Amino acid sequence: MTSSKTAEYIKNNYIIGSEIATRVAYGDALCHLGEANPKVVVLDADLSAATQTNKFAKAFPDRFFDCGIAEGNMMSVSSGLALSGLIPFASTFAMFGAGRAYEQVRNSIAYPRANVKVAVTHSGISVGEDGASHQCIEDIALMRAMPNMTVVCPSDAVEAYNIILAAAEVDAPWYIRLGRSAVPVIHSSDYQFKLGKGEVLKSSSNDDVTIIATGLMVDKALKAYDILQKQGITARVVNMATIKPIDSELILKCARETKAIVTAEEHNIIGGLGSAVSEVMATSGVAKLGMIGMPDCFGRSGSPAELFKLYKMTENDIADKAIDVLK
């Protein structure tokens, strides 16, 4: 699909301010990839309605493979298809793709550098009432530590759509983290994803603090920006969709130009975005750092709103953390 057609589709379907789950954009983008590239194939582990791959299955039944509840086998099959010259997207929930199938992802995909895109939905505590068993909060850490693996986490449907198209153009393993819940669209139809580059969404010449967020926490960071502004604190907001390779240059620039950095992620504070940012900052020593994320514990069953409040991951908590680190 050409970029002009992509922009037109997004313009007509992903309106700024509307709420769309990134997994929905995944299903849409796969269909358009299927039209443009006959090498694209899609695999699922008996969850095609939830992962939205059922759209591709309907449009291209000969290129869709339901592997059943056998995620490890699905990853191995995906590797074989990739090594045969195809571009497989292996789809399941984050808990199963990064957790249950970890060994196969490591040894069959990352190790031989097979061109497989592991696209997982239902990540983080926004899975909600399904509870801790399904709320994968350690997947970024697992995938980030894996050699050869690119790790991305889109903030909205527009970015997710662009990331899927970009992934198909790169001959390398990718881990794409998508969500269950609908989130506000923040990007316009002309947005272009750049691998390895953070995106500055809010900035001024005298920002006090930088908020670096990923995934659905980007919207909360933008709301925290408004809260801080009312208190006379200027914040720079950065969308860090690429967790690996991380944009070290932008992180250090923000560290030098603002008094502190706060990270926000729907993931354990160990091993995720906060850790990636702190690893960069450890060599610079020029700014203070605070982290918003899961405090090294498992989640509970509850609505997403209740869980974000319980684990202090709301826009108010991001703003409070920014005030704390500035002190």
C-alpha positions, 0 to 999 in steps of 0.5 A, a space after each residue: 500500500 502506498 504512503 498516500 493510500 495509507 495516509 488516506 485510510 488513516 485520515 478516514 478511520 483514525 480521527 484524532 481524539 477518537 479511541 481505538 485499540 492498537 490491536 485494531 490498527 494491527 488487524 487493519 495494517 495486516 490486511 493492507 500489507 497482504 494486498 501489497 506484499 504476497 510474502 506476508 503471512 499471518 499466524 495466530 494461536 487460537 486468538 484471532 478475534 482478540 488479536 484482530 488477525 481474523 481480518 487477514 484470515 478472511 481476506 487471505 485464507 491461504 496465507 493465514 495459519 491458526 496454530 492452535 493453543 501451541 504458541 511455542 510451535 507457532 514461533 518455530 513454524 514462523 521461523 521456518 516460514 521466514 527462512 523460506 523467504 516469507 514475512 510471518 507475523 506471529 500473533 498472540 497475547 503478550 503473556 504467551 508470546 513473550 512468556 510461554 514461547 520464550 525459548 522458541 522466540 530466543 532459539 528459533 527466531 532471535 538466534 538465527 535472526 529469522 525475519 519474524 514479527 512477533 506481534 502481541 496484544 493484551 499487554 500490561 495491566 490494561 488487560 484489566 479483569 483477566 488478572 495477574 496471570 494474563 497481565 504481562 508486565 515483564 515482556 519488554 525486559 525479556 525481549 530487550 535482553 534478547 540479542 538481535 531483537 527490535 522492541 517497539 511499543 506504539 502509543 496509538 492506532 496511527 503509530 501502530 499502523 505505521 509500525 506494522 508497515 515499517 516492520 515488514 520492510 526490515 529483514 530482522 526479528 521484531 517484538 511489537 507490543 500492542 494493547 487490548 484497551 482503546 486509547 485516544 488517537 494523538 497522531 495525524 494521518 501524515 505521521 511517519 514512524 522512525 525506528 530508533 527515534 523518540 518523538 517530542 510531543 510537547 516542548 518549550 525553550 525552558 522546560 523544567 522536566 522531561 516525561 518519557 513515555 511509551 505505549 498507552 502511557 503517552 496519553 497519560 503523559 500528555 494529560 500530566 503535562 496539562 496538570 503540571 502547566 496549571 502548577 507553573 511547571 513546564 514539561 517536555 513530553 517524549 513518545 519513546 515508541 522504540 525501546 530497542 534500539 533506544 534513542 540515546 541521543 534524545 535522552 541525553 539531550 533532554 537530560 542536559 536541557 531539563 532538570 529531571 526525567 520521569 519515565 512512564 510505562 505499563 510495565 515493571 520498572 525493572 528491565 523496561 523503558 525506565 531501565 533503558 533510560 537509566 542505563 543511558 543516563 548512568 553514563 551522563 550524570 546530568 539529571 535526576 530520574 523518576 519512574 512510573 510503572 509497575 513496582 516490581 509486583 504482579 497485577 490484580 483483577 480489576 478494571 484498567 482505571 482501578 488498576 492504574 490508580 492502585 499502582 499509581 500510574 495515572 496522569 496525576 501520579 506522573 505529575 506528582 513524580 515530576 514535582 518530586 524529582 524537581 525537589 
